[in-house]
Amino acid sequence: MHNKRLVAVACAALLSVPFAAWAQDSEEEATSPFSASFAVTTDYVFRGVSQTDNGPAFQASATYTAPFGVYATVWGSNVDFGEGGPNFEVDYNIGWSKDLSDSWNIDLGINRYTYTNASSGYGDIDYNEYLAKVTWNGPVTVSGLLGYANDYSNSGAEQTYSALEASYDIGESGFSIGASAGYTTIKEEANEWPRRADYYDGSISVSKAFGPATATLGYYDTFGSDASLLRRESDTYKPGVVFTVSVDVP
């Protein structure tokens, strides 16, 4: 009698193995390739420069990621470039991300910057940028970024951007600290003579995760090369403090 019970239990256990594996596979397959994020910030700062005339912004994005590393993202935010300028920016990004090892990742992509709701006389400032990023994930996460636009803001100018970013997670506290430094070069032909505008940007930040939400307090600045001249022309190049709350779904 006991032997029959042991056989029945063993058969049930063996039969349950494939069903458990199937359930696990189904759960993995059920993971959605779509994700989204929403953010509210006191200032939309892009590479050290305010895009909202030092004012607040609401931002949202949606991303589709294929199993083989190709992804596509749509991202949007309000902007303020002055009287007659556009009110909204919508970016379209497509790229390919690949883990080369447990520590190294490469990410190649192209971003289309588009701006809407400008006055008829403002002009078209949409443009493309080609991006390459390499990331090392160790005790500190470090990334190197290189961007190139052959027709920056639809002006015929060439822009290159290079940056180094680092972040560190403080144990299991949910806190992380970050820092970045970048260099922008804009070169255009004006009156048959080349004209350049170069400057550095830098930032430091501290973040705290609350489940799917993250609160970030950061300080940003532009400096070096033509930064002092650019600051005299526009307050958007001046340093500032930014507070951002973002939520990722899922």
TORKOL-4160 file (C-alpha; in steps of 0.2 Angstrom, whole numbers, padded with zeros to 4 digits, m for minus):
250
<pt num="1" X="0000" Y="0000" Z="0000"/>
<pt num="2" X="0014" Y="0012" Z="0005"/>
<pt num="3" X="0023" Y="0007" Z="m0011"/>
<pt num="4" X="0008" Y="0012" Z="m0022"/>
<pt num="5" X="0007" Y="0029" Z="m0013"/>
<pt num="6" X="0026" Y="0032" Z="m0016"/>
<pt num="7" X="0024" Y="0028" Z="m0034"/>
<pt num="8" X="0009" Y="0039" Z="m0036"/>
<pt num="9" X="0018" Y="0053" Z="m0028"/>
<pt num="10" X="0033" Y="0051" Z="m0038"/>
<pt num="11" X="0023" Y="0051" Z="m0054"/>
<pt num="12" X="0014" Y="0067" Z="m0049"/>
<pt num="13" X="0031" Y="0075" Z="m0046"/>
<pt num="14" X="0038" Y="0070" Z="m0062"/>
<pt num="15" X="0022" Y="0076" Z="m0072"/>
<pt num="16" X="0023" Y="0092" Z="m0063"/>
<pt num="17" X="0041" Y="0096" Z="m0069"/>
<pt num="18" X="0036" Y="0100" Z="m0087"/>
<pt num="19" X="0021" Y="0110" Z="m0082"/>
<pt num="20" X="0031" Y="0121" Z="m0070"/>
<pt num="21" X="0044" Y="0124" Z="m0084"/>
<pt num="22" X="0030" Y="0128" Z="m0096"/>
<pt num="23" X="0023" Y="0140" Z="m0083"/>
<pt num="24" X="0040" Y="0149" Z="m0080"/>
<pt num="25" X="0042" Y="0150" Z="m0099"/>
<pt num="26" X="0025" Y="0157" Z="m0101"/>
<pt num="27" X="0028" Y="0170" Z="m0087"/>
<pt num="28" X="0044" Y="0175" Z="m0096"/>
<pt num="29" X="0036" Y="0176" Z="m0113"/>
<pt num="30" X="0022" Y="0187" Z="m0105"/>
<pt num="31" X="0034" Y="0201" Z="m0101"/>
<pt num="32" X="0029" Y="0215" Z="m0112"/>
<pt num="33" X="0041" Y="0222" Z="m0125"/>
<pt num="34" X="0033" Y="0239" Z="m0122"/>
<pt num="35" X="0038" Y="0251" Z="m0108"/>
<pt num="36" X="0034" Y="0269" Z="m0104"/>
<pt num="37" X="0040" Y="0283" Z="m0093"/>
<pt num="38" X="0033" Y="0300" Z="m0086"/>
<pt num="39" X="0042" Y="0314" Z="m0078"/>
<pt num="40" X="0039" Y="0331" Z="m0071"/>
<pt num="41" X="0054" Y="0343" Z="m0069"/>
<pt num="42" X="0057" Y="0360" Z="m0064"/>
<pt num="43" X="0068" Y="0363" Z="m0079"/>
<pt num="44" X="0071" Y="0353" Z="m0095"/>
<pt num="45" X="0090" Y="0354" Z="m0097"/>
<pt num="46" X="0098" Y="0346" Z="m0112"/>
<pt num="47" X="0117" Y="0345" Z="m0112"/>
<pt num="48" X="0118" Y="0360" Z="m0099"/>
<pt num="49" X="0106" Y="0371" Z="m0108"/>
<pt num="50" X="0088" Y="0375" Z="m0103"/>
<pt num="51" X="0076" Y="0370" Z="m0116"/>
<pt num="52" X="0061" Y="0378" Z="m0107"/>
<pt num="53" X="0068" Y="0395" Z="m0103"/>
<pt num="54" X="0072" Y="0389" Z="m0085"/>
<pt num="55" X="0054" Y="0384" Z="m0083"/>
<pt num="56" X="0045" Y="0367" Z="m0079"/>
<pt num="57" X="0041" Y="0353" Z="m0091"/>
<pt num="58" X="0031" Y="0338" Z="m0092"/>
<pt num="59" X="0039" Y="0323" Z="m0102"/>
<pt num="60" X="0033" Y="0306" Z="m0108"/>
<pt num="61" X="0040" Y="0292" Z="m0118"/>
<pt num="62" X="0036" Y="0275" Z="m0125"/>
<pt num="63" X="0048" Y="0261" Z="m0130"/>
<pt num="64" X="0047" Y="0245" Z="m0139"/>
<pt num="65" X="0061" Y="0233" Z="m0137"/>
<pt num="66" X="0064" Y="0218" Z="m0149"/>
<pt num="67" X="0071" Y="0202" Z="m0142"/>
<pt num="68" X="0087" Y="0204" Z="m0153"/>
<pt num="69" X="0091" Y="0221" Z="m0146"/>
<pt num="70" X="0083" Y="0233" Z="m0158"/>
<pt num="71" X="0072" Y="0246" Z="m0150"/>
<pt num="72" X="0062" Y="0261" Z="m0155"/>
<pt num="73" X="0057" Y="0276" Z="m0144"/>
<pt num="74" X="0045" Y="0291" Z="m0145"/>
<pt num="75" X="0049" Y="0305" Z="m0132"/>
<pt num="76" X="0040" Y="0321" Z="m0130"/>
<pt num="77" X="0041" Y="0337" Z="m0119"/>
<pt num="78" X="0036" Y="0355" Z="m0119"/>
<pt num="79" X="0049" Y="0368" Z="m0124"/>
<pt num="80" X="0051" Y="0387" Z="m0124"/>
<pt num="81" X="0064" Y="0394" Z="m0136"/>
<pt num="82" X="0057" Y="0412" Z="m0135"/>
<pt num="83" X="0043" Y="0422" Z="m0144"/>
<pt num="84" X="0037" Y="0413" Z="m0160"/>
<pt num="85" X="0047" Y="0397" Z="m0156"/>
<pt num="86" X="0040" Y="0380" Z="m0154"/>
<pt num="87" X="0030" Y="0374" Z="m0139"/>
<pt num="88" X="0033" Y="0355" Z="m0141"/>
<pt num="89" X="0048" Y="0344" Z="m0145"/>
<pt num="90" X="0045" Y="0326" Z="m0150"/>
<pt num="91" X="0060" Y="0314" Z="m0153"/>
<pt num="92" X="0060" Y="0298" Z="m0163"/>
<pt num="93" X="0074" Y="0286" Z="m0159"/>
<pt num="94" X="0078" Y="0269" Z="m0166"/>
<pt num="95" X="0094" Y="0259" Z="m0161"/>
<pt num="96" X="0102" Y="0243" Z="m0157"/>
<pt num="97" X="0109" Y="0238" Z="m0140"/>
<pt num="98" X="0120" Y="0223" Z="m0137"/>
<pt num="99" X="0128" Y="0216" Z="m0121"/>
<pt num="100" X="0146" Y="0211" Z="m0126"/>
<pt num="101" X="0149" Y="0203" Z="m0109"/>
<pt num="102" X="0142" Y="0204" Z="m0091"/>
<pt num="103" X="0150" Y="0221" Z="m0089"/>
<pt num="104" X="0150" Y="0229" Z="m0106"/>
<pt num="105" X="0136" Y="0236" Z="m0117"/>
<pt num="106" X="0136" Y="0245" Z="m0134"/>
<pt num="107" X="0122" Y="0255" Z="m0140"/>
<pt num="108" X="0120" Y="0263" Z="m0158"/>
<pt num="109" X="0106" Y="0273" Z="m0163"/>
<pt num="110" X="0099" Y="0288" Z="m0173"/>
<pt num="111" X="0088" Y="0302" Z="m0165"/>
<pt num="112" X="0076" Y="0313" Z="m0175"/>
<pt num="113" X="0073" Y="0329" Z="m0165"/>
<pt num="114" X="0056" Y="0338" Z="m0171"/>
<pt num="115" X="0048" Y="0354" Z="m0165"/>
<pt num="116" X="0030" Y="0359" Z="m0167"/>
<pt num="117" X="0018" Y="0374" Z="m0164"/>
<pt num="118" X="0030" Y="0387" Z="m0170"/>
<pt num="119" X="0025" Y="0403" Z="m0179"/>
<pt num="120" X="0025" Y="0403" Z="m0198"/>
<pt num="121" X="0041" Y="0414" Z="m0198"/>
<pt num="122" X="0051" Y="0404" Z="m0186"/>
<pt num="123" X="0058" Y="0391" Z="m0198"/>
<pt num="124" X="0061" Y="0373" Z="m0197"/>
<pt num="125" X="0074" Y="0367" Z="m0184"/>
<pt num="126" X="0071" Y="0348" Z="m0185"/>
<pt num="127" X="0087" Y="0338" Z="m0187"/>
<pt num="128" X="0095" Y="0320" Z="m0185"/>
<pt num="129" X="0109" Y="0315" Z="m0173"/>
<pt num="130" X="0119" Y="0299" Z="m0174"/>
<pt num="131" X="0123" Y="0292" Z="m0157"/>
<pt num="132" X="0136" Y="0279" Z="m0151"/>
<pt num="133" X="0137" Y="0274" Z="m0132"/>
<pt num="134" X="0148" Y="0262" Z="m0123"/>
<pt num="135" X="0144" Y="0257" Z="m0105"/>
<pt num="136" X="0154" Y="0248" Z="m0092"/>
<pt num="137" X="0144" Y="0240" Z="m0077"/>
<pt num="138" X="0155" Y="0238" Z="m0062"/>
<pt num="139" X="0154" Y="0244" Z="m0044"/>
<pt num="140" X="0152" Y="0261" Z="m0054"/>
<pt num="141" X="0142" Y="0262" Z="m0070"/>
<pt num="142" X="0152" Y="0272" Z="m0083"/>
<pt num="143" X="0146" Y="0277" Z="m0100"/>
<pt num="144" X="0155" Y="0286" Z="m0115"/>
<pt num="145" X="0144" Y="0295" Z="m0128"/>
<pt num="146" X="0147" Y="0302" Z="m0145"/>
<pt num="147" X="0135" Y="0311" Z="m0155"/>
<pt num="148" X="0136" Y="0319" Z="m0173"/>
<pt num="149" X="0123" Y="0330" Z="m0182"/>
<pt num="150" X="0128" Y="0334" Z="m0200"/>
<pt num="151" X="0114" Y="0347" Z="m0201"/>
<pt num="152" X="0111" Y="0354" Z="m0183"/>
<pt num="153" X="0094" Y="0362" Z="m0181"/>
<pt num="154" X="0092" Y="0362" Z="m0200"/>
<pt num="155" X="0105" Y="0376" Z="m0201"/>
<pt num="156" X="0119" Y="0367" Z="m0212"/>
<pt num="157" X="0130" Y="0367" Z="m0196"/>
<pt num="158" X="0139" Y="0352" Z="m0190"/>
<pt num="159" X="0138" Y="0348" Z="m0172"/>
<pt num="160" X="0148" Y="0335" Z="m0162"/>
<pt num="161" X="0145" Y="0330" Z="m0144"/>
<pt num="162" X="0155" Y="0319" Z="m0133"/>
<pt num="163" X="0152" Y="0315" Z="m0115"/>
<pt num="164" X="0157" Y="0304" Z="m0100"/>
<pt num="165" X="0144" Y="0299" Z="m0087"/>
<pt num="166" X="0146" Y="0289" Z="m0071"/>
<pt num="167" X="0133" Y="0283" Z="m0057"/>
<pt num="168" X="0135" Y="0274" Z="m0041"/>
<pt num="169" X="0121" Y="0265" Z="m0032"/>
<pt num="170" X="0123" Y="0266" Z="m0013"/>
<pt num="171" X="0120" Y="0249" Z="m0007"/>
<pt num="172" X="0101" Y="0244" Z="m0005"/>
<pt num="173" X="0096" Y="0261" Z="0001"/>
<pt num="174" X="0088" Y="0266" Z="m0016"/>
<pt num="175" X="0100" Y="0281" Z="m0017"/>
<pt num="176" X="0112" Y="0284" Z="m0031"/>
<pt num="177" X="0124" Y="0298" Z="m0035"/>
<pt num="178" X="0129" Y="0303" Z="m0053"/>
<pt num="179" X="0140" Y="0315" Z="m0062"/>
<pt num="180" X="0143" Y="0319" Z="m0081"/>
<pt num="181" X="0154" Y="0330" Z="m0091"/>
<pt num="182" X="0151" Y="0334" Z="m0110"/>
<pt num="183" X="0158" Y="0345" Z="m0124"/>
<pt num="184" X="0148" Y="0352" Z="m0138"/>
<pt num="185" X="0156" Y="0359" Z="m0154"/>
<pt num="186" X="0145" Y="0368" Z="m0167"/>
<pt num="187" X="0154" Y="0372" Z="m0184"/>
<pt num="188" X="0146" Y="0382" Z="m0198"/>
<pt num="189" X="0151" Y="0392" Z="m0213"/>
<pt num="190" X="0146" Y="0410" Z="m0212"/>
<pt num="191" X="0152" Y="0423" Z="m0225"/>
<pt num="192" X="0164" Y="0410" Z="m0232"/>
<pt num="193" X="0173" Y="0409" Z="m0215"/>
<pt num="194" X="0171" Y="0395" Z="m0203"/>
<pt num="195" X="0162" Y="0400" Z="m0186"/>
<pt num="196" X="0162" Y="0389" Z="m0171"/>
<pt num="197" X="0153" Y="0388" Z="m0154"/>
<pt num="198" X="0161" Y="0377" Z="m0141"/>
<pt num="199" X="0157" Y="0374" Z="m0123"/>
<pt num="200" X="0158" Y="0361" Z="m0109"/>
<pt num="201" X="0143" Y="0356" Z="m0098"/>
<pt num="202" X="0143" Y="0347" Z="m0082"/>
<pt num="203" X="0131" Y="0340" Z="m0069"/>
<pt num="204" X="0131" Y="0331" Z="m0052"/>
<pt num="205" X="0115" Y="0323" Z="m0045"/>
<pt num="206" X="0108" Y="0312" Z="m0031"/>
<pt num="207" X="0093" Y="0301" Z="m0034"/>
<pt num="208" X="0081" Y="0291" Z="m0023"/>
<pt num="209" X="0070" Y="0277" Z="m0030"/>
<pt num="210" X="0053" Y="0274" Z="m0023"/>
<pt num="211" X="0047" Y="0258" Z="m0032"/>
<pt num="212" X="0043" Y="0263" Z="m0050"/>
<pt num="213" X="0046" Y="0281" Z="m0046"/>
<pt num="214" X="0063" Y="0291" Z="m0044"/>
<pt num="215" X="0066" Y="0308" Z="m0037"/>
<pt num="216" X="0082" Y="0317" Z="m0043"/>
<pt num="217" X="0090" Y="0333" Z="m0037"/>
<pt num="218" X="0104" Y="0339" Z="m0049"/>
<pt num="219" X="0115" Y="0354" Z="m0052"/>
<pt num="220" X="0120" Y="0358" Z="m0070"/>
<pt num="221" X="0132" Y="0371" Z="m0078"/>
<pt num="222" X="0141" Y="0376" Z="m0094"/>
<pt num="223" X="0159" Y="0382" Z="m0094"/>
<pt num="224" X="0174" Y="0384" Z="m0104"/>
<pt num="225" X="0177" Y="0390" Z="m0122"/>
<pt num="226" X="0162" Y="0401" Z="m0128"/>
<pt num="227" X="0151" Y="0397" Z="m0112"/>
<pt num="228" X="0154" Y="0415" Z="m0105"/>
<pt num="229" X="0149" Y="0423" Z="m0122"/>
<pt num="230" X="0134" Y="0411" Z="m0123"/>
<pt num="231" X="0128" Y="0416" Z="m0106"/>
<pt num="232" X="0128" Y="0434" Z="m0110"/>
<pt num="233" X="0117" Y="0431" Z="m0125"/>
<pt num="234" X="0105" Y="0419" Z="m0116"/>
<pt num="235" X="0100" Y="0415" Z="m0098"/>
<pt num="236" X="0097" Y="0397" Z="m0103"/>
<pt num="237" X="0116" Y="0393" Z="m0103"/>
<pt num="238" X="0118" Y="0399" Z="m0084"/>
<pt num="239" X="0119" Y="0386" Z="m0070"/>
<pt num="240" X="0105" Y="0380" Z="m0060"/>
<pt num="241" X="0097" Y="0367" Z="m0049"/>
<pt num="242" X="0084" Y="0355" Z="m0056"/>
<pt num="243" X="0072" Y="0343" Z="m0047"/>
<pt num="244" X="0064" Y="0329" Z="m0057"/>
<pt num="245" X="0051" Y="0315" Z="m0052"/>
<pt num="246" X="0050" Y="0301" Z="m0065"/>
<pt num="247" X="0039" Y="0285" Z="m0065"/>
<pt num="248" X="0043" Y="0270" Z="m0076"/>
<pt num="249" X="0030" Y="0258" Z="m0082"/>
<pt num="250" X="0031" Y="0243" Z="m0080"/>
